[in-house]
């Protein structure tokens, strides 16, 4: 278990906020993180769709948003 049950949502909220900030800044630094971002947001959106919160989402657009936040040159420099 990564987070203790009494604080898992608080910790995750802060972590997701950092992830969103990195995406907004176009600062996904490597391919592993890009792939993890895709999986994370797909899981959240799938949950929202399955629970009736949203009717659907555009997976192609999600991929574009995440890919646009990934700067391949950053990984090559390291």
C-alpha positions as CSV (number, residue, x, y, z in Angstrom):
1,X,0.0,0.0,0.0
2,X,1.4,3.4,-1.0
3,X,-0.7,5.7,1.1
4,X,-2.2,5.1,4.6
5,X,-6.0,5.0,4.4
6,X,-6.4,8.1,6.6
7,X,-4.5,10.3,4.2
8,X,-4.4,8.7,0.8
9,X,-6.7,11.2,-0.8
10,X,-4.9,14.2,0.7
11,X,-1.6,12.9,-0.5
12,X,-2.9,11.9,-3.9
13,X,-4.6,15.3,-4.4
14,X,-1.3,17.0,-3.8
15,X,0.5,14.6,-6.2
16,X,-2.1,15.1,-8.9
17,X,-1.8,18.8,-8.5
18,X,1.9,18.5,-9.2
19,X,1.2,16.3,-12.2
20,X,-1.3,18.9,-13.6
21,X,1.2,21.7,-13.1
22,X,3.9,19.7,-14.9
23,X,1.6,19.1,-17.8
24,X,0.5,22.7,-18.0
25,X,4.2,23.7,-18.0
26,X,4.9,21.1,-20.8
27,X,7.3,19.5,-18.4
28,X,7.0,15.7,-18.6
29,X,10.6,14.8,-18.5
30,X,10.7,11.2,-19.9
31,X,8.8,8.6,-21.8
32,X,8.0,6.5,-18.7
33,X,6.4,9.5,-17.0
34,X,4.4,10.3,-20.2
35,X,3.1,6.7,-20.3
36,X,2.2,6.9,-16.6
37,X,0.3,10.2,-17.2
38,X,-1.7,8.5,-20.0
39,X,-2.5,5.5,-17.7
40,X,-3.4,7.8,-14.8
41,X,-5.8,10.0,-16.6
42,X,-7.3,7.1,-18.5
43,X,-8.1,5.3,-15.2
44,X,-9.6,8.5,-13.7
45,X,-11.7,9.2,-16.8
46,X,-12.8,5.5,-17.1
47,X,-13.9,5.6,-13.5
48,X,-15.9,8.8,-14.1
49,X,-17.5,7.4,-17.2
50,X,-18.3,4.1,-15.5
51,X,-19.9,5.9,-12.5
52,X,-22.0,8.1,-14.8
53,X,-20.1,11.3,-13.9
54,X,-19.3,11.9,-17.5
55,X,-20.8,10.2,-20.6
56,X,-17.6,9.8,-22.5
57,X,-14.2,11.3,-23.2
58,X,-12.0,11.7,-26.2
59,X,-9.1,9.3,-25.7
60,X,-7.3,10.6,-28.8
61,X,-7.4,14.1,-27.4
62,X,-6.2,12.9,-24.0
63,X,-3.2,11.3,-25.8
64,X,-2.5,14.5,-27.6
65,X,-2.6,16.6,-24.4
66,X,-0.2,14.3,-22.6
67,X,2.1,13.9,-25.6
68,X,2.2,17.7,-26.0
69,X,3.4,17.9,-22.4
70,X,6.3,15.6,-23.0
71,X,9.5,17.1,-24.3
72,X,11.6,14.3,-25.9
73,X,14.7,16.5,-26.1
74,X,14.7,16.7,-22.3
75,X,15.2,12.9,-22.0
76,X,17.9,12.9,-24.7
77,X,19.9,15.6,-22.8
78,X,20.1,13.5,-19.6
